Amino acid sequence: MRLFERIHGEDHEQVVYCHDRRSGLRAIIAIHSTRLGPALGGTRFYPYQAEEDALEDVLRLSRGMTYKAAAAGLDLGGGKAVIIGDPAVLKSEALLRTYGRFVDSLGGRYVTAEDVGTTQADMDLIRRETPHVAGVSQSLGGSGDPSAATAFGVLQGMKAGAAHLWGSPHLAGRHVVVAGVGKVGYGLARHLVEERARVTVADVSSSALDRARVDLDVEVTGVEEAYSTPCDILAPCALGGTLDHGTIPNLKCALVAGAANNQLADPGCAKLLSDMGVVWCPDFIINAGGIINIAEELGGYSRDRAFARIKGIYATTAAVLAAAQAEGTTTAEAADRLAESRIGELERLASLRVRPRRGYPAAG
């Protein structure tokens, strides 16, 4: 009963538990909404401490994907999946292909893609069992690794935030702390260096730090120190929930704009940021570059078309920040309203479709 209450609280359509003893697969697929189209969202492979943690993560992430797709103007719903375990130990061809069969059993209601702990090569293996996977290799007709698109989109959102605060989108001379330099964080840091910003990076991985330091000539700080380092912009680009009642009071930045999903530990954190005078660019608005890029696969992929659409994240972010300021609300509330209004409007239009009445006599 507790599980159904939890699902009902988040208004999810479907939650599927997947288990295979031989391969060691333990996965949860959460479909939050298919009101605008099939639920698209990546598969996260992570060693959760408890199954309850995995469920909490997949429910929050899938809900975020619904809002992300809606706000980005995509005709897609929101879904997400998590595979429980350490990918360095548990990942295998048998496990991934078994998982692909579970995805296929949903008949296209859920389309999976790459996420934390999974790779493009993993998606290629899953593709051997189901067509309902995106972000596969270009040789298979896909768009490849979506991290570059996500990083480019975050840069657009960050520029919109800079224009909102300082009257100019230019980042030259701005100090940006990038917390997490995995695939997306590293790409963002590279963009920022090209924009002539001063960049400081943090990561739990020493090899990731070394790569960024050597390749990009950036400064390095500790993960805990990243959230209290004096800077203009903080970019959370690792796992979610890092902006909480412990870290937020220590922030010494004017703008938060990063790639991580579910950055706020709870809804009250948006108000806490606002009360401190820190402008937060909602994560599902500015990190939508990946899903926009992947969505282009569904109609025949064009990188030029995809990245042209990703540039639109600038205008969407600017609109959200302006609405929050004009209405005296948090940016989180303004972003939610944007997504919800689009979902509601398209549902209204769908209800206006003319359908023939049953039993209506034929003409003539």
Secondary structure, DSSP 8 states (H G I E B T S, - for coil): -HHHHHHHHHT-SEEEEEEETTTTEEEEEEEEE-SSSSEEEEEEEE--SSHHHHHHHHHHHHHHHHHHHHHTT-S-EEEEEEEES-HHHH--HHHHHHHHHHHHHTTTSEEEEE-TT--HHHHHHHHTT-S-B-S--GGGTS---THHHHHHHHHHHHHHHHHHHHS----TT-EEEEE--SHHHHHHHHHHHHTT-EEEEE-S-HHHHHHHHHHH--EE--HHHHTTS--SEEEE-SSS--BSTTTGGG---SEE--S-SS-BSSTHHHHHHHHTT-EE--HHHHTTHHHHHHHGGGG---HHHHHHHHTTHHHHHHHHHHHHHHHT--HHHHHHHHHHHHHHHHHHHHHT-----TT-----
